[in-house]
Amino acid sequence: MGAKAQDFDLAALLSRVADALERLAPSAPAPVDFAVADAFDAMTTDRPYQVAFSSEAAATLVQELIGVKFDPKAATAFLRAFESG
């Protein structure tokens, strides 16, 4: 028969899943990394309700929102990449 409910250790299972995911993609970007890029893309794309910002204006806004809306490490890395071309 299968495991009884009291024998099931959800925390151990989740730990094993996390370990397996880490082995499969150890350098996968975190969601916070995508948040900066996604916001930058939204700011620099024309929308029905808003004209696109220039790349420089969007980068300035990202800089102003570090620690407020954006993770400091992710935003700083994004800005370094933006500045280096």
Secondary structure, DSSP 8 states (H G I E B T S, - for coil): ----GGG--HHHHHHHHHHHHHHH-TT---HHHHHHHHHHHHHTS-BTTB----HHHHHHHHHHTBTTTB-HHHHHHHHHHHHH-
